[in-house]
Amino acid sequence: MSESKNITSEKIFNQTQLEQILEDLIGVAQAAGQAILKIYNSEDFQVKIKSDDSPLTQADLAAHNTIVSVLENLYPEIPCLSEESTGITFEERKNWETCFVIDPLDGTKEFIVRNDDFTVNIALVVNGQSILGVIHAPVLDTTYYAAQGVGAFKKVEDEPAKKITVRKLKQKDNKKHFVVVASRRHGLDKVEQMCQNFDSYELTSRGSSLKMCLVAEGIADLYPRLALTSEWDTAAAQAIVEEAGGQLVQLDYSNMIYNQKESLLNPFFLVLGDSDYDWKSNLVIPEL
């Protein structure tokens, strides 16, 4: 990993800078993944419950400390906004033109039940837009990453990285057939309602931000999220999905934004694959 970079939030990142930041964030995410695995393979996670009723483990904190300490050294002019950050007010962060948005362990519930579907998510946000993202799944030894103008990629273990793209909708019996990603825990009935105009569809599920990666890499076509998430849950995936040719948008198809409002909760959203399909006319948005 390289030494501290002279990159400040006042500058517009060129492609060379983005490629360097991307390389560094991949290394940081993988280092955090190793810290997580040490605890994952132990007998006691020491689970605590936070004020919002979400679980917190030693692994969340170990990954947070690993990521923030390295990024503060490499990019001291770019502040870090992490799920495990404390004491950062909107009055302070609303003036951040550039920041890293971090989920040290996305899918803590998946981590606790040991189903392997958890990730480390790190994004670079500039003026409310996610322009670079890394998602690393430690147990799967798989990393998804992208930067604006660079492309989106998937790397598994020691194999060469492969460029990923969303796919065109497949035909089945001369009809469009959809693969829809659904959360294991949230709103399956609403998802089925949204798909009522489709010729045919099948449902699949994954944990954490891997659901969004399925659309980015062309395994699934649609992921509707009709339950609460926070900005660190989607920021990294936003860059990856968009560079893969897809969209991550609010239910009214407007853009998702980051670090531009007091609440860090996301609106409900859609992750869309095939850009030639008329999603707006065919998806049924349920009353929520």
ChimeraX commands (.cxc) that place a marker at each C-alpha (Angstrom):
marker #1 position 0.00,0.00,0.00 radius 0.5
marker #1 position 1.32,3.41,-0.94 radius 0.5
marker #1 position 2.33,6.32,1.23 radius 0.5
marker #1 position 0.19,9.38,1.95 radius 0.5
marker #1 position -1.14,10.99,-1.25 radius 0.5
marker #1 position -1.26,14.71,-1.93 radius 0.5
marker #1 position -4.89,14.68,-3.02 radius 0.5
marker #1 position -7.34,17.17,-1.56 radius 0.5
marker #1 position -11.08,17.61,-1.76 radius 0.5
marker #1 position -10.63,20.89,-3.64 radius 0.5
marker #1 position -9.29,19.07,-6.69 radius 0.5
marker #1 position -11.23,17.21,-9.33 radius 0.5
marker #1 position -9.97,13.65,-9.45 radius 0.5
marker #1 position -8.46,12.64,-12.75 radius 0.5
marker #1 position -8.41,9.06,-13.96 radius 0.5
marker #1 position -4.89,8.41,-12.73 radius 0.5
marker #1 position -5.86,9.56,-9.24 radius 0.5
marker #1 position -9.03,7.47,-9.26 radius 0.5
marker #1 position -7.11,4.37,-10.31 radius 0.5
marker #1 position -4.64,4.92,-7.47 radius 0.5
marker #1 position -7.41,5.47,-4.90 radius 0.5
marker #1 position -9.17,2.37,-6.21 radius 0.5
marker #1 position -6.01,0.28,-5.78 radius 0.5
marker #1 position -5.58,1.56,-2.23 radius 0.5
marker #1 position -9.21,0.96,-1.26 radius 0.5
marker #1 position -9.08,-2.61,-2.56 radius 0.5
marker #1 position -6.09,-3.21,-0.30 radius 0.5
marker #1 position -7.81,-1.53,2.66 radius 0.5
marker #1 position -11.01,-3.54,2.18 radius 0.5
marker #1 position -9.09,-6.80,1.98 radius 0.5
marker #1 position -7.10,-5.94,5.11 radius 0.5
marker #1 position -10.37,-5.24,6.92 radius 0.5
marker #1 position -11.65,-8.56,5.63 radius 0.5
marker #1 position -8.72,-10.35,7.22 radius 0.5
marker #1 position -9.45,-8.62,10.54 radius 0.5
marker #1 position -13.07,-9.77,10.26 radius 0.5
marker #1 position -12.12,-13.37,9.47 radius 0.5
marker #1 position -9.98,-13.66,12.60 radius 0.5
marker #1 position -13.04,-12.94,14.69 radius 0.5
marker #1 position -15.44,-14.89,12.44 radius 0.5
marker #1 position -13.35,-18.00,12.98 radius 0.5
marker #1 position -13.30,-17.54,16.74 radius 0.5
marker #1 position -15.93,-18.80,19.18 radius 0.5
marker #1 position -17.25,-15.51,20.57 radius 0.5
marker #1 position -18.34,-12.47,18.53 radius 0.5
marker #1 position -19.34,-10.52,21.67 radius 0.5
marker #1 position -22.56,-9.26,20.08 radius 0.5
marker #1 position -23.99,-6.01,21.41 radius 0.5
marker #1 position -27.17,-4.18,20.43 radius 0.5
marker #1 position -26.88,-0.55,19.30 radius 0.5
marker #1 position -29.43,2.18,20.01 radius 0.5
marker #1 position -31.16,1.50,16.66 radius 0.5
marker #1 position -31.60,-2.19,17.62 radius 0.5
marker #1 position -28.99,-3.34,15.08 radius 0.5
marker #1 position -26.26,-5.74,16.18 radius 0.5
marker #1 position -22.62,-4.79,16.67 radius 0.5
marker #1 position -19.73,-7.24,16.98 radius 0.5
marker #1 position -16.01,-7.05,17.61 radius 0.5
marker #1 position -15.58,-7.62,13.88 radius 0.5
marker #1 position -17.48,-4.42,12.99 radius 0.5
marker #1 position -15.15,-2.42,15.21 radius 0.5
marker #1 position -11.98,-4.20,14.08 radius 0.5
marker #1 position -12.81,-3.55,10.43 radius 0.5
marker #1 position -13.73,0.08,11.17 radius 0.5
marker #1 position -10.46,0.72,12.99 radius 0.5
marker #1 position -8.43,-0.93,10.23 radius 0.5
marker #1 position -10.08,1.07,7.45 radius 0.5
marker #1 position -10.14,4.46,9.13 radius 0.5
marker #1 position -6.57,4.30,10.43 radius 0.5
marker #1 position -5.20,3.46,6.97 radius 0.5
marker #1 position -7.32,6.00,5.08 radius 0.5
marker #1 position -6.51,8.79,7.53 radius 0.5
marker #1 position -2.85,8.07,6.84 radius 0.5
marker #1 position -3.14,7.75,3.06 radius 0.5
marker #1 position -5.66,10.53,2.44 radius 0.5
marker #1 position -5.67,12.86,5.45 radius 0.5
marker #1 position -7.61,15.55,3.57 radius 0.5
marker #1 position -10.55,13.25,2.85 radius 0.5
marker #1 position -12.79,12.63,5.89 radius 0.5
marker #1 position -14.26,9.23,6.69 radius 0.5
marker #1 position -17.97,8.67,7.30 radius 0.5
marker #1 position -18.35,5.16,8.69 radius 0.5
marker #1 position -21.31,3.31,10.16 radius 0.5
marker #1 position -19.27,3.04,13.34 radius 0.5
marker #1 position -18.23,6.71,13.38 radius 0.5
marker #1 position -19.43,8.65,16.40 radius 0.5
marker #1 position -19.78,12.33,17.11 radius 0.5
marker #1 position -19.88,13.58,13.49 radius 0.5
marker #1 position -22.70,16.10,13.18 radius 0.5
marker #1 position -24.47,17.19,10.01 radius 0.5
marker #1 position -23.20,20.71,10.61 radius 0.5
marker #1 position -19.69,19.33,10.26 radius 0.5
marker #1 position -20.10,16.90,7.40 radius 0.5
marker #1 position -22.40,19.05,5.23 radius 0.5
marker #1 position -19.31,21.04,4.29 radius 0.5
marker #1 position -17.45,17.95,3.08 radius 0.5
marker #1 position -17.15,18.19,-0.68 radius 0.5
marker #1 position -15.41,14.81,-0.69 radius 0.5
marker #1 position -15.52,11.91,1.77 radius 0.5
marker #1 position -15.15,8.17,2.11 radius 0.5
marker #1 position -18.43,6.45,3.00 radius 0.5
marker #1 position -17.76,3.17,4.79 radius 0.5
marker #1 position -19.64,0.14,6.03 radius 0.5
marker #1 position -16.94,-1.86,7.82 radius 0.5
marker #1 position -19.14,-4.96,8.00 radius 0.5
marker #1 position -22.27,-4.93,5.87 radius 0.5
marker #1 position -24.49,-7.84,6.84 radius 0.5
marker #1 position -23.71,-8.19,10.53 radius 0.5
marker #1 position -26.79,-10.41,10.93 radius 0.5
marker #1 position -25.43,-12.69,8.21 radius 0.5
marker #1 position -22.08,-12.69,10.01 radius 0.5
marker #1 position -23.70,-13.73,13.29 radius 0.5
marker #1 position -25.54,-16.69,11.75 radius 0.5
marker #1 position -22.37,-17.63,9.82 radius 0.5
marker #1 position -23.84,-17.79,6.33 radius 0.5
marker #1 position -20.82,-16.00,4.77 radius 0.5
marker #1 position -22.86,-13.30,2.97 radius 0.5
marker #1 position -21.25,-10.23,4.52 radius 0.5
marker #1 position -19.01,-7.61,2.99 radius 0.5
marker #1 position -16.72,-4.63,3.53 radius 0.5
marker #1 position -17.99,-1.57,1.63 radius 0.5
marker #1 position -15.97,1.57,0.90 radius 0.5
marker #1 position -16.99,4.40,-1.46 radius 0.5
marker #1 position -15.54,7.73,-2.51 radius 0.5
marker #1 position -18.24,10.39,-2.64 radius 0.5
marker #1 position -17.78,13.77,-4.33 radius 0.5
marker #1 position -20.50,16.44,-4.12 radius 0.5
marker #1 position -23.14,13.87,-3.20 radius 0.5
marker #1 position -22.23,11.40,-5.94 radius 0.5
marker #1 position -20.55,8.04,-5.43 radius 0.5
marker #1 position -17.77,7.91,-8.02 radius 0.5
marker #1 position -15.76,4.92,-6.77 radius 0.5
marker #1 position -16.65,1.81,-4.82 radius 0.5
marker #1 position -15.14,-1.38,-3.42 radius 0.5
marker #1 position -17.12,-4.32,-2.01 radius 0.5
marker #1 position -15.10,-7.18,-0.55 radius 0.5
marker #1 position -16.62,-10.46,0.65 radius 0.5
marker #1 position -14.00,-11.94,3.03 radius 0.5
marker #1 position -15.19,-15.55,3.26 radius 0.5
marker #1 position -15.76,-15.76,-0.50 radius 0.5
marker #1 position -12.43,-14.00,-1.18 radius 0.5
marker #1 position -14.25,-11.99,-3.81 radius 0.5
marker #1 position -13.91,-8.27,-4.53 radius 0.5
marker #1 position -16.13,-6.09,-6.69 radius 0.5
marker #1 position -14.80,-2.65,-7.56 radius 0.5
marker #1 position -15.34,0.27,-9.92 radius 0.5
marker #1 position -14.44,3.89,-10.49 radius 0.5
marker #1 position -16.05,6.48,-12.73 radius 0.5
marker #1 position -14.67,6.10,-16.24 radius 0.5
marker #1 position -12.57,3.08,-15.27 radius 0.5
marker #1 position -15.18,0.29,-15.45 radius 0.5
marker #1 position -16.53,-2.31,-13.04 radius 0.5
marker #1 position -14.68,-5.51,-12.15 radius 0.5
marker #1 position -14.92,-8.71,-10.12 radius 0.5
marker #1 position -11.90,-10.52,-8.73 radius 0.5
marker #1 position -12.17,-13.98,-7.17 radius 0.5
marker #1 position -9.25,-15.28,-5.09 radius 0.5
marker #1 position -6.02,-15.14,-7.12 radius 0.5
marker #1 position -7.71,-15.22,-10.50 radius 0.5
marker #1 position -7.34,-12.23,-12.85 radius 0.5
marker #1 position -10.01,-9.56,-12.41 radius 0.5
marker #1 position -12.84,-9.70,-14.95 radius 0.5
marker #1 position -14.85,-6.77,-16.21 radius 0.5
marker #1 position -18.54,-7.03,-15.34 radius 0.5
marker #1 position -21.64,-5.58,-16.96 radius 0.5
marker #1 position -25.37,-5.82,-16.46 radius 0.5
marker #1 position -27.09,-8.15,-18.88 radius 0.5
marker #1 position -29.82,-7.85,-21.47 radius 0.5
marker #1 position -33.08,-9.43,-20.39 radius 0.5
marker #1 position -33.28,-13.08,-21.35 radius 0.5
marker #1 position -36.05,-14.64,-23.39 radius 0.5
marker #1 position -37.96,-17.72,-22.21 radius 0.5
marker #1 position -40.69,-19.13,-24.47 radius 0.5
marker #1 position -40.55,-15.88,-26.48 radius 0.5
marker #1 position -41.21,-13.85,-23.36 radius 0.5
marker #1 position -38.94,-11.73,-21.21 radius 0.5
marker #1 position -37.81,-13.62,-18.13 radius 0.5
marker #1 position -36.55,-11.75,-15.06 radius 0.5
marker #1 position -34.32,-12.82,-12.21 radius 0.5
marker #1 position -35.28,-10.70,-9.21 radius 0.5
marker #1 position -33.16,-10.41,-6.08 radius 0.5
marker #1 position -35.20,-10.29,-2.89 radius 0.5
marker #1 position -34.08,-9.70,0.66 radius 0.5
marker #1 position -34.25,-12.72,2.95 radius 0.5
marker #1 position -35.91,-10.65,5.65 radius 0.5
marker #1 position -37.89,-7.80,4.11 radius 0.5
marker #1 position -41.02,-7.26,2.03 radius 0.5
marker #1 position -41.27,-10.30,-0.23 radius 0.5
marker #1 position -45.01,-9.71,-0.81 radius 0.5
marker #1 position -44.31,-6.16,-2.01 radius 0.5
marker #1 position -41.60,-7.42,-4.36 radius 0.5
marker #1 position -44.04,-9.89,-5.92 radius 0.5
marker #1 position -46.56,-7.07,-6.32 radius 0.5
marker #1 position -43.97,-5.01,-8.18 radius 0.5
marker #1 position -43.38,-7.86,-10.64 radius 0.5
marker #1 position -47.02,-8.53,-11.54 radius 0.5
marker #1 position -46.63,-7.15,-15.08 radius 0.5
marker #1 position -43.65,-9.33,-15.93 radius 0.5
marker #1 position -44.12,-12.22,-18.36 radius 0.5
marker #1 position -42.23,-14.51,-16.00 radius 0.5
marker #1 position -39.76,-14.15,-13.17 radius 0.5
marker #1 position -37.90,-16.06,-10.53 radius 0.5
marker #1 position -36.70,-14.91,-7.13 radius 0.5
marker #1 position -33.25,-15.34,-5.66 radius 0.5
marker #1 position -31.68,-13.99,-2.50 radius 0.5
marker #1 position -28.31,-13.04,-1.07 radius 0.5
marker #1 position -27.17,-11.16,2.00 radius 0.5
marker #1 position -25.66,-7.68,2.36 radius 0.5
marker #1 position -24.61,-5.62,-0.68 radius 0.5
marker #1 position -24.01,-8.81,-2.67 radius 0.5
marker #1 position -27.63,-8.45,-3.83 radius 0.5
marker #1 position -26.68,-5.32,-5.76 radius 0.5
marker #1 position -23.55,-6.98,-7.12 radius 0.5
marker #1 position -25.70,-9.74,-8.64 radius 0.5
marker #1 position -27.32,-7.12,-10.88 radius 0.5
marker #1 position -23.99,-5.46,-11.65 radius 0.5
marker #1 position -22.42,-8.72,-12.82 radius 0.5
marker #1 position -25.40,-9.81,-14.92 radius 0.5
marker #1 position -26.70,-12.66,-12.79 radius 0.5
marker #1 position -29.92,-10.85,-11.81 radius 0.5
marker #1 position -31.99,-8.15,-13.50 radius 0.5
marker #1 position -33.67,-6.32,-10.64 radius 0.5
marker #1 position -33.28,-5.70,-6.93 radius 0.5
marker #1 position -36.02,-3.61,-5.29 radius 0.5
marker #1 position -35.29,-2.52,-1.74 radius 0.5
marker #1 position -38.45,-1.67,0.17 radius 0.5
marker #1 position -36.96,-1.52,3.65 radius 0.5
marker #1 position -34.67,0.89,5.44 radius 0.5
marker #1 position -30.97,1.10,4.66 radius 0.5
marker #1 position -28.32,3.73,5.28 radius 0.5
marker #1 position -26.01,5.55,2.90 radius 0.5
marker #1 position -23.02,3.31,3.72 radius 0.5
marker #1 position -25.12,0.29,2.64 radius 0.5
marker #1 position -25.40,1.53,-0.96 radius 0.5
marker #1 position -22.64,4.06,-1.72 radius 0.5
marker #1 position -20.02,1.54,-2.87 radius 0.5
marker #1 position -22.56,-0.50,-4.83 radius 0.5
marker #1 position -23.82,2.66,-6.53 radius 0.5
marker #1 position -20.50,3.20,-8.29 radius 0.5
marker #1 position -20.18,-0.48,-9.20 radius 0.5
marker #1 position -23.71,-0.80,-10.60 radius 0.5
marker #1 position -23.44,2.39,-12.62 radius 0.5
marker #1 position -20.04,1.53,-14.10 radius 0.5
marker #1 position -21.48,-1.88,-15.03 radius 0.5
marker #1 position -24.19,-0.12,-17.03 radius 0.5
marker #1 position -27.04,-0.34,-14.53 radius 0.5
marker #1 position -28.89,2.09,-12.29 radius 0.5
marker #1 position -29.42,2.48,-8.55 radius 0.5
marker #1 position -32.28,4.95,-8.15 radius 0.5
marker #1 position -35.06,5.99,-5.82 radius 0.5
marker #1 position -38.57,4.63,-6.44 radius 0.5
marker #1 position -39.39,7.74,-8.49 radius 0.5
marker #1 position -36.26,7.05,-10.60 radius 0.5
marker #1 position -34.43,10.09,-9.27 radius 0.5
marker #1 position -30.77,9.86,-8.32 radius 0.5
marker #1 position -29.56,8.63,-4.97 radius 0.5
marker #1 position -27.43,11.19,-3.14 radius 0.5
marker #1 position -24.88,10.89,-0.35 radius 0.5
marker #1 position -23.93,13.14,2.57 radius 0.5
marker #1 position -26.34,15.83,1.42 radius 0.5
marker #1 position -29.00,15.56,4.12 radius 0.5
marker #1 position -29.17,15.40,7.89 radius 0.5
marker #1 position -30.52,11.85,8.01 radius 0.5
marker #1 position -28.18,9.16,6.70 radius 0.5
marker #1 position -31.12,6.84,6.01 radius 0.5
marker #1 position -31.75,6.03,2.36 radius 0.5
marker #1 position -35.08,6.26,0.60 radius 0.5
marker #1 position -36.37,2.95,-0.76 radius 0.5
marker #1 position -34.64,2.18,-4.04 radius 0.5
marker #1 position -34.32,0.05,-7.17 radius 0.5
marker #1 position -31.26,-1.58,-8.68 radius 0.5
marker #1 position -31.93,-2.02,-12.41 radius 0.5
marker #1 position -30.05,-4.00,-15.02 radius 0.5
marker #1 position -30.88,-3.81,-18.75 radius 0.5
marker #1 position -30.86,-0.09,-19.61 radius 0.5
marker #1 position -32.94,-0.67,-22.76 radius 0.5
marker #1 position -35.91,-2.03,-20.83 radius 0.5
marker #1 position -38.73,0.35,-19.91 radius 0.5
marker #1 position -38.68,-0.27,-16.17 radius 0.5
marker #1 position -40.73,2.81,-15.39 radius 0.5
marker #1 position -43.71,1.63,-17.43 radius 0.5
marker #1 position -43.64,-1.99,-16.31 radius 0.5
marker #1 position -42.69,-2.01,-12.64 radius 0.5
marker #1 position -45.65,-1.61,-10.29 radius 0.5
marker #1 position -44.64,0.58,-7.36 radius 0.5
marker #1 position -46.76,-0.54,-4.39 radius 0.5
marker #1 position -48.32,1.69,-1.78 radius 0.5
marker #1 position -45.93,1.79,1.15 radius 0.5
marker link #1:1,2 radius 0.2
marker link #1:2,3 radius 0.2
marker link #1:3,4 radius 0.2
marker link #1:4,5 radius 0.2
marker link #1:5,6 radius 0.2
marker link #1:6,7 radius 0.2
marker link #1:7,8 radius 0.2
marker link #1:8,9 radius 0.2
marker link #1:9,10 radius 0.2
marker link #1:10,11 radius 0.2
marker link #1:11,12 radius 0.2
marker link #1:12,13 radius 0.2
marker link #1:13,14 radius 0.2
marker link #1:14,15 radius 0.2
marker link #1:15,16 radius 0.2
marker link #1:16,17 radius 0.2
marker link #1:17,18 radius 0.2
marker link #1:18,19 radius 0.2
marker link #1:19,20 radius 0.2
marker link #1:20,21 radius 0.2
marker link #1:21,22 radius 0.2
marker link #1:22,23 radius 0.2
marker link #1:23,24 radius 0.2
marker link #1:24,25 radius 0.2
marker link #1:25,26 radius 0.2
marker link #1:26,27 radius 0.2
marker link #1:27,28 radius 0.2
marker link #1:28,29 radius 0.2
marker link #1:29,30 radius 0.2
marker link #1:30,31 radius 0.2
marker link #1:31,32 radius 0.2
marker link #1:32,33 radius 0.2
marker link #1:33,34 radius 0.2
marker link #1:34,35 radius 0.2
marker link #1:35,36 radius 0.2
marker link #1:36,37 radius 0.2
marker link #1:37,38 radius 0.2
marker link #1:38,39 radius 0.2
marker link #1:39,40 radius 0.2
marker link #1:40,41 radius 0.2
marker link #1:41,42 radius 0.2
marker link #1:42,43 radius 0.2
marker link #1:43,44 radius 0.2
marker link #1:44,45 radius 0.2
marker link #1:45,46 radius 0.2
marker link #1:46,47 radius 0.2
marker link #1:47,48 radius 0.2
marker link #1:48,49 radius 0.2
marker link #1:49,50 radius 0.2
marker link #1:50,51 radius 0.2
marker link #1:51,52 radius 0.2
marker link #1:52,53 radius 0.2
marker link #1:53,54 radius 0.2
marker link #1:54,55 radius 0.2
marker link #1:55,56 radius 0.2
marker link #1:56,57 radius 0.2
marker link #1:57,58 radius 0.2
marker link #1:58,59 radius 0.2
marker link #1:59,60 radius 0.2
marker link #1:60,61 radius 0.2
marker link #1:61,62 radius 0.2
marker link #1:62,63 radius 0.2
marker link #1:63,64 radius 0.2
marker link #1:64,65 radius 0.2
marker link #1:65,66 radius 0.2
marker link #1:66,67 radius 0.2
marker link #1:67,68 radius 0.2
marker link #1:68,69 radius 0.2
marker link #1:69,70 radius 0.2
marker link #1:70,71 radius 0.2
marker link #1:71,72 radius 0.2
marker link #1:72,73 radius 0.2
marker link #1:73,74 radius 0.2
marker link #1:74,75 radius 0.2
marker link #1:75,76 radius 0.2
marker link #1:76,77 radius 0.2
marker link #1:77,78 radius 0.2
marker link #1:78,79 radius 0.2
marker link #1:79,80 radius 0.2
marker link #1:80,81 radius 0.2
marker link #1:81,82 radius 0.2
marker link #1:82,83 radius 0.2
marker link #1:83,84 radius 0.2
marker link #1:84,85 radius 0.2
marker link #1:85,86 radius 0.2
marker link #1:86,87 radius 0.2
marker link #1:87,88 radius 0.2
marker link #1:88,89 radius 0.2
marker link #1:89,90 radius 0.2
marker link #1:90,91 radius 0.2
marker link #1:91,92 radius 0.2
marker link #1:92,93 radius 0.2
marker link #1:93,94 radius 0.2
marker link #1:94,95 radius 0.2
marker link #1:95,96 radius 0.2
marker link #1:96,97 radius 0.2
marker link #1:97,98 radius 0.2
marker link #1:98,99 radius 0.2
marker link #1:99,100 radius 0.2
marker link #1:100,101 radius 0.2
marker link #1:101,102 radius 0.2
marker link #1:102,103 radius 0.2
marker link #1:103,104 radius 0.2
marker link #1:104,105 radius 0.2
marker link #1:105,106 radius 0.2
marker link #1:106,107 radius 0.2
marker link #1:107,108 radius 0.2
marker link #1:108,109 radius 0.2
marker link #1:109,110 radius 0.2
marker link #1:110,111 radius 0.2
marker link #1:111,112 radius 0.2
marker link #1:112,113 radius 0.2
marker link #1:113,114 radius 0.2
marker link #1:114,115 radius 0.2
marker link #1:115,116 radius 0.2
marker link #1:116,117 radius 0.2
marker link #1:117,118 radius 0.2
marker link #1:118,119 radius 0.2
marker link #1:119,120 radius 0.2
marker link #1:120,121 radius 0.2
marker link #1:121,122 radius 0.2
marker link #1:122,123 radius 0.2
marker link #1:123,124 radius 0.2
marker link #1:124,125 radius 0.2
marker link #1:125,126 radius 0.2
marker link #1:126,127 radius 0.2
marker link #1:127,128 radius 0.2
marker link #1:128,129 radius 0.2
marker link #1:129,130 radius 0.2
marker link #1:130,131 radius 0.2
marker link #1:131,132 radius 0.2
marker link #1:132,133 radius 0.2
marker link #1:133,134 radius 0.2
marker link #1:134,135 radius 0.2
marker link #1:135,136 radius 0.2
marker link #1:136,137 radius 0.2
marker link #1:137,138 radius 0.2
marker link #1:138,139 radius 0.2
marker link #1:139,140 radius 0.2
marker link #1:140,141 radius 0.2
marker link #1:141,142 radius 0.2
marker link #1:142,143 radius 0.2
marker link #1:143,144 radius 0.2
marker link #1:144,145 radius 0.2
marker link #1:145,146 radius 0.2
marker link #1:146,147 radius 0.2
marker link #1:147,148 radius 0.2
marker link #1:148,149 radius 0.2
marker link #1:149,150 radius 0.2
marker link #1:150,151 radius 0.2
marker link #1:151,152 radius 0.2
marker link #1:152,153 radius 0.2
marker link #1:153,154 radius 0.2
marker link #1:154,155 radius 0.2
marker link #1:155,156 radius 0.2
marker link #1:156,157 radius 0.2
marker link #1:157,158 radius 0.2
marker link #1:158,159 radius 0.2
marker link #1:159,160 radius 0.2
marker link #1:160,161 radius 0.2
marker link #1:161,162 radius 0.2
marker link #1:162,163 radius 0.2
marker link #1:163,164 radius 0.2
marker link #1:164,165 radius 0.2
marker link #1:165,166 radius 0.2
marker link #1:166,167 radius 0.2
marker link #1:167,168 radius 0.2
marker link #1:168,169 radius 0.2
marker link #1:169,170 radius 0.2
marker link #1:170,171 radius 0.2
marker link #1:171,172 radius 0.2
marker link #1:172,173 radius 0.2
marker link #1:173,174 radius 0.2
marker link #1:174,175 radius 0.2
marker link #1:175,176 radius 0.2
marker link #1:176,177 radius 0.2
marker link #1:177,178 radius 0.2
marker link #1:178,179 radius 0.2
marker link #1:179,180 radius 0.2
marker link #1:180,181 radius 0.2
marker link #1:181,182 radius 0.2
marker link #1:182,183 radius 0.2
marker link #1:183,184 radius 0.2
marker link #1:184,185 radius 0.2
marker link #1:185,186 radius 0.2
marker link #1:186,187 radius 0.2
marker link #1:187,188 radius 0.2
marker link #1:188,189 radius 0.2
marker link #1:189,190 radius 0.2
marker link #1:190,191 radius 0.2
marker link #1:191,192 radius 0.2
marker link #1:192,193 radius 0.2
marker link #1:193,194 radius 0.2
marker link #1:194,195 radius 0.2
marker link #1:195,196 radius 0.2
marker link #1:196,197 radius 0.2
marker link #1:197,198 radius 0.2
marker link #1:198,199 radius 0.2
marker link #1:199,200 radius 0.2
marker link #1:200,201 radius 0.2
marker link #1:201,202 radius 0.2
marker link #1:202,203 radius 0.2
marker link #1:203,204 radius 0.2
marker link #1:204,205 radius 0.2
marker link #1:205,206 radius 0.2
marker link #1:206,207 radius 0.2
marker link #1:207,208 radius 0.2
marker link #1:208,209 radius 0.2
marker link #1:209,210 radius 0.2
marker link #1:210,211 radius 0.2
marker link #1:211,212 radius 0.2
marker link #1:212,213 radius 0.2
marker link #1:213,214 radius 0.2
marker link #1:214,215 radius 0.2
marker link #1:215,216 radius 0.2
marker link #1:216,217 radius 0.2
marker link #1:217,218 radius 0.2
marker link #1:218,219 radius 0.2
marker link #1:219,220 radius 0.2
marker link #1:220,221 radius 0.2
marker link #1:221,222 radius 0.2
marker link #1:222,223 radius 0.2
marker link #1:223,224 radius 0.2
marker link #1:224,225 radius 0.2
marker link #1:225,226 radius 0.2
marker link #1:226,227 radius 0.2
marker link #1:227,228 radius 0.2
marker link #1:228,229 radius 0.2
marker link #1:229,230 radius 0.2
marker link #1:230,231 radius 0.2
marker link #1:231,232 radius 0.2
marker link #1:232,233 radius 0.2
marker link #1:233,234 radius 0.2
marker link #1:234,235 radius 0.2
marker link #1:235,236 radius 0.2
marker link #1:236,237 radius 0.2
marker link #1:237,238 radius 0.2
marker link #1:238,239 radius 0.2
marker link #1:239,240 radius 0.2
marker link #1:240,241 radius 0.2
marker link #1:241,242 radius 0.2
marker link #1:242,243 radius 0.2
marker link #1:243,244 radius 0.2
marker link #1:244,245 radius 0.2
marker link #1:245,246 radius 0.2
marker link #1:246,247 radius 0.2
marker link #1:247,248 radius 0.2
marker link #1:248,249 radius 0.2
marker link #1:249,250 radius 0.2
marker link #1:250,251 radius 0.2
marker link #1:251,252 radius 0.2
marker link #1:252,253 radius 0.2
marker link #1:253,254 radius 0.2
marker link #1:254,255 radius 0.2
marker link #1:255,256 radius 0.2
marker link #1:256,257 radius 0.2
marker link #1:257,258 radius 0.2
marker link #1:258,259 radius 0.2
marker link #1:259,260 radius 0.2
marker link #1:260,261 radius 0.2
marker link #1:261,262 radius 0.2
marker link #1:262,263 radius 0.2
marker link #1:263,264 radius 0.2
marker link #1:264,265 radius 0.2
marker link #1:265,266 radius 0.2
marker link #1:266,267 radius 0.2
marker link #1:267,268 radius 0.2
marker link #1:268,269 radius 0.2
marker link #1:269,270 radius 0.2
marker link #1:270,271 radius 0.2
marker link #1:271,272 radius 0.2
marker link #1:272,273 radius 0.2
marker link #1:273,274 radius 0.2
marker link #1:274,275 radius 0.2
marker link #1:275,276 radius 0.2
marker link #1:276,277 radius 0.2
marker link #1:277,278 radius 0.2
marker link #1:278,279 radius 0.2
marker link #1:279,280 radius 0.2
marker link #1:280,281 radius 0.2
marker link #1:281,282 radius 0.2
marker link #1:282,283 radius 0.2
marker link #1:283,284 radius 0.2
marker link #1:284,285 radius 0.2
marker link #1:285,286 radius 0.2
marker link #1:286,287 radius 0.2
marker link #1:287,288 radius 0.2
view
